[in-house]
Amino acid sequence: MEQAVPRRRGEFVHHTRCRFCQSSNLVKFLDFGDVPLAGGFLRPEQVGGEKFYPLALYFCADCTLVQVTDAVPVETLFANYFYFSSAIGSLIQHFTGLAREVAERFAPPGRSMTVEIGCNDGVLIKPLRALGVKALGVDPAANVVRASGLPPSVIINDCFTEKVALQIRREHGPADAILSSFSFAHIDDMRDVMKGVRGLLKDNGVFIFEVYYLGIMLDEMQYDMMYHEHMSYYSLTALSNFLDRFGMEIFDVRRSPLRAGTMRFYCRVRGGRHEPVSAAVGELFAYERRRRLECADTYVGFGAKVAASKRQLLDLLDRLKAEHRSIVGYGASGRATTIMTYCGIDGRYLDYVVDDAPAKHGFCTPGTHVPIKPWSATQAAPPDYALLFAWSFIDEVRKRRMDYLQAGGRFIIPLPAVRVMGL
């Protein structure tokens, strides 16, 4: 009988105080146990050698921030990052639109400078520069920065800190706009970052950042967005409390359907700009009060719903396997890692996982060790079902795989509610 290999714990820092306000009044509401890094895909020879880290979610009863308290070192998280924004068509379109808005409203071409925190492979930097806006980026993932094709003078391969921000200011001057798309949740020392933002930004500049919005995550049961890389989960209430400490305020918010629930926050130095605060800000505050996002019991209830969702998904998969149906996964992402490890979905359920990013082909999923293949692997024997881990891109996937649906294939949608989708 084969004996289970003991799991090895990696290094991490356990915080007992809130990342925003330093309060110790933290309430645990969801515990995933020890899990691998969400993006820690493995070569076949590495299978079984990955490290595991505790993952639990806490709510700060004082400033309302939702957070992961066990922080994995950034060198470990981003040593070999597998997420390339330019591989996703909807993201290219999204960032092209954001670049156009920034150039038209906040950073006129030819005489402005922008800096992006967590620029990935330059998917926003490139359209900004094409519009004539001086754009610099900062990102810690060396392999992704290399893939951008942009020189070191454009992308600094480092974490954004106060020290880095002041270096940029000395060499290039203050920024008209500082941008961050989906990276503002990846940072442990948020106070250092905000000191950097405040020190680099012009007094009349703007700080625009996009994050997965906490309210949408709760409403749509998006527990698959919870992993070590995402250290904080933001509401307007928590953000306003935090930004106020740095003399900044939110003057507008906009929701986007991108990635199943994104909120864009527009921030300014108090007294530096004079646009009226938009009605959307007041409406979002009112929603958060109705939704009770400032109450611990809201999150305890969410934890119970997550456990129920897990049971529903496993009941469906067990029934399909009992019927001898073939199933693959679709989308080898951080979302997939969370669902697979939390629910125990491994090779007993999935023949393999397909992904459209060639960089992941030949690897295996962390913790569950399911091989990752290109979609072409399905051609010889199309699976009866594909468990769509990339459910937040469902419209894009459906168009791309219409031939599979027309041939009778079906997608299993795990969230917000477990369901099966055919043609």
ABEGO torsion letter per residue (X at the ends): XBBBBBBBBBBBBBBABBAAAGBABBBBABBAEBBBBAABBBBAAABGABBBBBBBBBBBAAAGBBBBABBBBAAAAAABBABBAAABAAAAAAAAAAAAAAAAAABBBGABBBBBBGAEAGAAAAAAAAAGBBBBBBBABAAAAAAAGBBAAABBBBBBBAAAAAAAAAAAEBBABBBBBGAAAABABAAAAAAAAAAABBAABBBBBBBBBAAAAAAAGBAAABBAABABBBBAAAAAAAAAAAGBBBABBBBBABGGGBBBBBBBBBGABABBBBAAAAAAAAAAAAAGAABAAAAAAAAAAAAAAAAAAAAAAAAAAAAGBBBBBBGBBAAAAAAAAAAGBBAAABABBBBABAAABGBBBBGAGBBBBBAAAAAABBBABBBBAAAAAAAAAAAAAAAAAAAGBBBBBAOABBBBBBX
